[in-house]
Amino acid sequence: MHAEPASAALPRLLSATVSPVVFRRIALAAVGVLVLIVATGATVRLTGSGLGCPHWPTCTTKHALPRGYHSDIEFATYLVKDVGVAVVPGSSFFNDRKAGRNKVRFVYSKRDETLREADKRLAKLAARVTR
């Protein structure tokens, strides 16, 4: 038996109709789950159990991660969000996170044109930084 490709099944899935009864059941189930999540969250918060943060947003007055750890994560996030180039923080590949703090790993790409576009974007970034 030959399975059809996912791309062929997508239009059929998007055009599927749901009866009002089924939609109502799905909506009620979603509301029920949401109420359960809120209730358990409130219980955890009110009883002081779990991993509630006493000093939001830092959770504690002392950071658990070594100083400077977040810099490579923030840089990787900046490259993804603002430059449009996907990278992974280098510290995630080392037991000693400081060893990878000044490195990033470029995400694997299958197409040469994607790599060329990333090169152009990084060149623009380098031109801005070195001015």
N, CA and C of each residue as an Amber inpcrd file, in Angstrom:
protein
   393
   0.8370000  -1.1610000   0.0000000   0.0000000   0.0000000   0.0000000
   0.8910000   1.2350000   0.0000000   0.5690000   2.2230000  -0.8010000
   1.3760000   3.4280000  -0.9490000   0.7040000   4.5820000  -0.2250000
   1.4180000   5.2080000   0.6910000   0.8670000   6.3450000   1.4320000
   1.0020000   7.6010000   0.5890000  -0.0260000   8.4470000   0.6360000
   0.0600000   9.6930000  -0.1150000   0.9340000  10.6880000   0.6330000
   1.6000000  11.5870000  -0.0980000   2.4470000  12.5820000   0.5620000
   1.5970000  13.5310000   1.4090000   2.2190000  14.0760000   2.4430000
   1.5120000  14.9850000   3.3590000   0.9890000  16.2060000   2.6250000
   1.7140000  16.6710000   1.6130000   1.2820000  17.8560000   0.8740000
  -0.0380000  17.6120000   0.1470000  -0.3210000  16.3770000  -0.2410000
  -1.5760000  16.0650000  -0.9150000  -2.7270000  15.9910000   0.0810000
  -2.4480000  15.5900000   1.3010000  -3.4880000  15.4510000   2.3200000
  -3.8510000  16.7890000   2.9420000  -2.9540000  17.7780000   2.8880000
  -3.1970000  19.0570000   3.5440000  -4.4140000  19.7970000   3.0080000
  -4.6090000  19.9300000   1.6860000  -5.8080000  20.6320000   1.2150000
  -7.0980000  19.9530000   1.6690000  -7.1060000  18.6360000   1.6730000
  -8.2810000  17.9010000   2.1220000  -8.5290000  18.1400000   3.6000000
  -7.4590000  18.1990000   4.3880000  -7.5850000  18.4410000   5.8130000
  -8.0930000  19.8550000   6.0840000  -7.5990000  20.8270000   5.3300000
  -8.0250000  22.2110000   5.5320000  -9.4700000  22.4330000   5.1020000
  -9.9570000  21.6390000   4.1570000 -11.3240000  21.8150000   3.6900000
 -12.3230000  20.9720000   4.4880000 -11.8410000  20.2130000   5.4620000
 -12.7310000  19.3780000   6.2670000 -13.6650000  20.2570000   7.0910000
 -14.8950000  19.8090000   7.2150000 -15.8640000  20.5500000   8.0210000
 -16.1300000  19.7870000   9.3000000 -16.4580000  20.5260000  10.3250000
 -16.7450000  19.9460000  11.6320000 -18.1710000  20.3300000  11.9860000
 -18.9150000  19.3740000  12.4240000 -20.3070000  19.6600000  12.7830000
 -20.3460000  20.5330000  14.0360000 -21.4250000  21.2810000  14.2170000
 -21.5380000  22.1250000  15.4180000 -21.4480000  21.3300000  16.7220000
 -21.9580000  20.1240000  16.7180000 -21.9130000  19.2900000  17.9290000
 -20.4670000  18.9270000  18.2570000 -19.7080000  18.5050000  17.2560000
 -18.3020000  18.1440000  17.4750000 -17.5080000  19.3800000  17.8920000
 -17.7560000  20.5120000  17.2450000 -17.0610000  21.7480000  17.5960000
 -17.3440000  22.1370000  19.0430000 -18.6080000  22.0160000  19.4590000
 -18.9850000  22.3480000  20.8360000 -18.2620000  21.4280000  21.8290000
 -18.1740000  20.1490000  21.5090000 -17.4880000  19.2010000  22.3960000
 -15.9940000  19.5410000  22.5090000 -15.3730000  19.8690000  21.3780000
 -13.9510000  20.2370000  21.3930000 -13.7470000  21.5130000  22.1980000
 -14.6110000  22.5040000  21.9950000 -14.4980000  23.7690000  22.7240000
 -14.6850000  23.5610000  24.2210000 -15.6730000  22.7560000  24.6080000
 -15.8980000  22.4910000  26.0390000 -14.7210000  21.7390000  26.6490000
 -14.1530000  20.8000000  25.9100000 -12.9860000  20.0750000  26.4120000
 -11.8080000  21.0310000  26.5940000 -11.6210000  21.9530000  25.6470000
 -10.5230000  22.9240000  25.7560000 -10.7270000  23.8270000  26.9660000
 -11.9520000  24.2830000  27.1820000 -12.2410000  25.1280000  28.3470000
 -12.0090000  24.3410000  29.6320000 -12.4330000  23.0840000  29.6640000
 -12.2270000  22.2460000  30.8460000 -10.7540000  22.0670000  31.1720000
  -9.9490000  21.8180000  30.1620000  -8.5040000  21.6620000  30.3700000
  -7.8940000  22.9810000  30.8430000  -8.3220000  24.0890000  30.2640000
  -7.8150000  25.3970000  30.6740000  -8.1470000  25.6790000  32.1410000
  -9.3800000  25.3830000  32.5500000  -9.7780000  25.5740000  33.9510000
  -8.9130000  24.7020000  34.8570000  -8.6610000  23.4730000  34.4560000
  -7.8170000  22.5750000  35.2470000  -6.3960000  23.1260000  35.3810000
  -5.8370000  23.6380000  34.2990000  -4.4850000  24.2040000  34.3330000
  -4.4240000  25.4070000  35.2750000  -5.4020000  26.2970000  35.1610000
  -5.4350000  27.4800000  36.0240000  -5.6080000  27.0750000  37.4820000
  -6.4770000  26.1120000  37.7440000  -6.7220000  25.6770000  39.1200000
  -5.4760000  25.0390000  39.7340000  -4.7860000  24.1940000  38.9780000
  -3.5770000  23.5720000  39.5330000  -2.4800000  24.6080000  39.7210000
  -2.3730000  25.5730000  38.7900000  -1.3870000  26.6420000  38.9470000
  -1.6520000  27.4840000  40.1770000  -2.9260000  27.7970000  40.4040000
  -3.2960000  28.5730000  41.5880000  -3.0180000  27.7870000  42.8620000
  -3.2840000  26.5070000  42.8360000  -3.0190000  25.6670000  44.0100000
  -1.5360000  25.6370000  44.3270000  -0.7250000  25.4620000  43.3180000
   0.7300000  25.4470000  43.5180000   1.1920000  26.7810000  44.0740000
   0.6880000  27.8650000  43.5160000   1.0930000  29.2010000  43.9520000
   0.6490000  29.4940000  45.3780000  -0.5890000  29.1700000  45.7010000
  -1.1220000  29.4740000  47.0350000  -0.5100000  28.6160000  48.1250000
  -0.1380000  27.3870000  47.8000000   0.4470000  26.5040000  48.8100000
   1.9620000  26.6330000  48.8950000   2.5610000  27.3650000  47.9610000
   4.0160000  27.5470000  47.9850000   4.7740000  26.3090000  47.5590000
   4.1030000  25.3540000  46.9570000   4.7790000  24.1390000  46.4990000
   5.2610000  24.3350000  45.0660000   5.9630000  23.3870000  44.5620000
   6.4280000  23.4690000  43.1820000   7.5980000  24.4140000  43.0250000
   7.7370000  24.9610000  41.8450000   8.8660000  25.8170000  41.5270000
   8.4300000  27.2710000  41.3860000   7.5390000  27.7240000  42.2360000
   7.0930000  29.1110000  42.1910000   8.2470000  30.0680000  42.4300000
   8.2530000  31.2000000  41.7660000   9.3290000  32.1760000  41.8780000
   8.9820000  33.2270000  42.9260000   9.7590000  33.3440000  43.9980000
   9.4660000  34.3520000  45.0210000   9.7940000  35.7720000  44.5680000
  10.7520000  35.9280000  43.6790000  11.1800000  37.2560000  43.2290000
  11.0890000  37.3390000  41.7150000   9.8950000  37.4090000  41.1910000
   9.6980000  37.4790000  39.7500000  10.3180000  38.7520000  39.1900000
  11.0030000  38.7810000  38.0620000  11.1860000  37.7020000  37.0970000
  12.4670000  36.9060000  37.2890000  13.2930000  37.2520000  38.2650000
  14.5640000  36.5350000  38.4000000  14.4330000  35.2530000  39.2010000
  13.3000000  35.0190000  39.8330000  12.9980000  33.8410000  40.6430000
  13.7590000  33.8320000  41.9620000  15.0160000  34.1930000  41.9520000
  15.7780000  34.3180000  43.1950000  16.6360000  35.5710000  43.0790000
  17.2050000  35.9820000  44.1720000  18.0670000  37.1560000  44.1130000
  19.4430000  36.8100000  43.5650000  19.7780000  35.5280000  43.5070000
  21.0640000  35.0850000  42.9720000  20.8100000  34.2010000  41.7580000
  21.4960000  34.4890000  40.6520000  21.3180000  33.6880000  39.4500000
  22.0530000  32.3640000  39.5810000  21.4100000  31.2960000  39.1300000
  22.0050000  29.9650000  39.2080000  23.0660000  29.7600000  38.1350000
  22.9190000  30.4250000  37.0000000  23.8620000  30.2360000  35.9050000
  25.0870000  31.1240000  36.0850000  26.2400000  30.6940000  35.6040000
  27.4510000  31.5010000  35.7400000  27.2970000  32.8470000  35.0310000
  27.9770000  33.8430000  35.5310000  27.9240000  35.1800000  34.9370000
  28.3640000  35.1130000  33.4780000  27.6340000  35.7780000  32.6200000
  27.9700000  35.7900000  31.2070000  27.3990000  34.6380000  30.4170000
  26.7520000  33.7060000  31.0740000  26.2040000  32.5420000  30.3730000
  25.1590000  32.9630000  29.3550000  24.3340000  33.9270000  29.7390000
  23.2340000  34.3250000  28.8700000  23.6950000  35.1030000  27.6460000
  24.9170000  35.6180000  27.6510000  25.3280000  36.4690000  26.5360000
  25.2990000  35.7360000  25.2030000  25.7240000  34.4950000  25.1540000
  25.6930000  33.7810000  23.8820000  24.2740000  33.3870000  23.5000000
  23.4330000  33.1420000  24.4840000  22.0310000  32.8400000  24.2010000
  21.3410000  34.0820000  23.6500000  21.6140000  35.2270000  24.2740000
  21.0210000  36.4750000  23.7920000  21.5210000  36.8170000  22.3870000
  22.8030000  36.5670000  22.1290000  23.3530000  36.8350000  20.8020000
  22.7080000  35.9250000  19.7560000  22.5490000  34.6450000  20.1000000
  21.9160000  33.7080000  19.1750000  20.4670000  34.1240000  18.9090000
  19.7670000  34.5410000  19.9440000  18.3880000  35.0020000  19.7770000
  18.3370000  36.2470000  18.9070000  19.2740000  37.1580000  19.0990000
  19.3550000  38.3670000  18.2730000  19.5570000  38.0020000  16.8030000
  20.4840000  37.0830000  16.5450000  20.7380000  36.6930000  15.1550000
  19.4980000  36.0860000  14.5140000  18.7640000  35.2790000  15.2600000
  17.5670000  34.6430000  14.7110000  16.4680000  35.6730000  14.4790000
  16.1840000  36.4980000  15.4920000  15.0570000  37.4230000  15.4090000
  15.3340000  38.6340000  14.5280000  16.4820000  39.2750000  14.7000000
  16.7390000  40.5500000  14.0410000  17.5200000  40.4380000  12.7400000
  18.3810000  39.4370000  12.6380000  19.1990000  39.2960000  11.4320000
  18.6060000  38.2380000  10.5000000  17.8970000  37.2630000  11.0660000
  17.2820000  36.2190000  10.2590000  18.2070000  35.0720000   9.9310000
  19.1920000  34.8180000  10.8010000  20.1350000  33.7200000  10.6080000
  20.0410000  32.7990000  11.8220000  19.7360000  31.5410000  11.5850000
  19.5400000  30.5910000  12.6780000  20.8690000  30.0360000  13.1740000
  21.1090000  30.1790000  14.4620000  22.3060000  29.6420000  15.1090000
  21.9160000  29.0030000  16.4390000  22.8280000  28.2150000  16.9720000
  22.6590000  27.6000000  18.2890000  23.7850000  28.1280000  19.1670000
  23.4880000  28.5430000  20.4070000  24.5500000  29.0480000  21.2860000
  25.6360000  27.9990000  21.5040000  26.8820000  28.4360000  21.4330000
  28.0040000  27.5150000  21.5940000  28.0850000  26.8800000  22.9640000
  27.6090000  27.5750000  23.9940000  27.7030000  27.0310000  25.3560000
  26.8920000  25.7570000  25.5260000  25.9350000  25.5160000  24.6460000
  25.1170000  24.3080000  24.7740000  25.8610000  23.0440000  24.3490000
  27.0610000  23.1840000  23.7720000  27.8280000  22.0310000  23.3140000
  29.0090000  21.6920000  24.2190000  29.1910000  22.4080000  25.3270000
  30.3440000  22.2040000  26.1920000  29.8990000  21.8850000  27.6100000
  30.6340000  20.9850000  28.2780000  30.3820000  20.7510000  29.7020000
  30.7120000  22.0010000  30.4910000  31.8210000  22.6380000  30.1350000
  32.1790000  23.9200000  30.7250000  31.6070000  24.9930000  29.8170000
  30.4850000  25.5500000  30.2000000  29.7560000  26.4870000  29.3470000
  30.5960000  27.7110000  28.9630000  31.5460000  28.0750000  29.8080000
  32.3940000  29.2280000  29.4960000  33.2370000  28.9720000  28.2520000
  33.5770000  27.7170000  27.9910000  34.4010000  27.3780000  26.8290000
  33.6730000  27.6730000  25.5160000  32.3550000  27.5990000  25.5340000
  31.6010000  27.8500000  24.3120000  30.9170000  29.1980000  24.2680000
  31.1960000  30.0270000  25.2620000  30.4960000  31.3030000  25.3940000
  30.6950000  32.2330000  24.2010000  31.8380000  32.1680000  23.5420000
  32.1010000  33.0760000  22.4200000  31.9680000  32.3700000  21.0650000
  31.1650000  31.2930000  21.0370000  30.9740000  30.5400000  19.7960000
  29.4820000  30.3740000  19.5140000  29.1570000  30.2210000  18.2400000
  27.8120000  29.8300000  17.8390000  27.9420000  28.7460000  16.7810000
  26.9200000  27.9390000  16.6520000  26.9030000  26.9020000  15.6290000
  25.7870000  27.2480000  14.6500000  26.1400000  27.2970000  13.3810000
  25.1430000  27.6070000  12.3690000  24.2830000  26.3820000  12.1200000
  23.0150000  26.6010000  11.9880000  22.0780000  25.5190000  11.7720000
  22.2720000  24.9540000  10.3710000  22.2140000  23.6630000  10.2610000
  22.4120000  22.9760000   8.9840000  21.3820000  23.4310000   7.9610000
  21.8520000  23.6930000   6.7730000  20.9740000  24.1120000   5.6860000
  21.2170000  23.2200000   4.4830000  20.1750000  22.8510000   3.8110000
  20.3080000  21.9650000   2.6570000  20.5130000  22.7090000   1.3430000
  20.1570000  23.9740000   1.2880000  20.2150000  24.6990000   0.0170000
  21.3230000  25.7510000   0.0440000  22.0750000  25.8130000  -1.0560000
  23.1630000  26.7880000  -1.1700000  22.6460000  28.2180000  -1.1270000
  21.4820000  28.4700000  -1.7220000  20.9580000  29.8380000  -1.7400000
  20.6100000  30.3160000  -0.3280000  20.2270000  29.3990000   0.5450000
  19.9560000  29.7760000   1.9400000  21.2470000  30.1930000   2.6250000
  22.3220000  29.4670000   2.3590000  23.6160000  29.8230000   2.9400000
  24.1280000  31.1530000   2.3840000  23.9190000  31.3910000   1.1000000
  24.3340000  32.6720000   0.5050000  23.5610000  33.8330000   1.1220000
  22.2720000  33.6420000   1.3480000  21.4560000  34.6850000   1.9620000
  21.9180000  34.9490000   3.3980000  22.2460000  33.8990000   4.1280000
  22.7660000  34.0670000   5.4880000  24.0790000  34.8390000   5.4640000
  24.9340000  34.5330000   4.4840000  26.1970000  35.2480000   4.3430000
  25.9630000  36.7360000   4.1000000  24.9970000  37.0780000   3.2560000
  24.6770000  38.4900000   2.9880000  24.2020000  39.1850000   4.2600000
  23.3270000  38.5110000   4.9980000  22.7850000  39.1090000   6.2230000
  23.8720000  39.3230000   7.2730000  24.7750000  38.3460000   7.4000000
  25.8640000  38.4930000   8.3670000  26.8440000  39.5690000   7.9310000
  27.0470000  39.7190000   6.6250000  27.9230000  40.7920000   6.1350000
  27.3310000  42.1600000   6.4630000  26.0180000  42.3140000   6.3160000
  25.3640000  43.5730000   6.6980000  25.5480000  43.8530000   8.1850000
  25.4050000  42.8060000   9.0030000  25.5910000  42.9520000  10.4360000
  27.0350000  43.3630000  10.7370000  27.9950000  42.7190000  10.0920000
  29.4040000  43.0440000  10.3280000  29.7130000  44.4810000   9.9370000
  29.1080000  44.9350000   8.8380000  29.3260000  46.3280000   8.4090000
  28.7760000  47.3120000   9.4400000  27.6490000  47.0010000  10.0400000
  27.0660000  47.8700000  11.0760000  27.9080000  47.8880000  12.3410000
  28.4310000  46.7300000  12.7030000  29.1710000  46.6010000  13.9590000
  30.5520000  47.2430000  13.8610000  31.1920000  47.1540000  12.7110000
  32.5680000  47.6460000  12.5800000  32.6630000  49.1110000  12.2060000
  31.5390000  49.7880000  12.0570000  31.5770000  51.2280000  11.7330000
  32.1350000  52.0350000  12.8580000
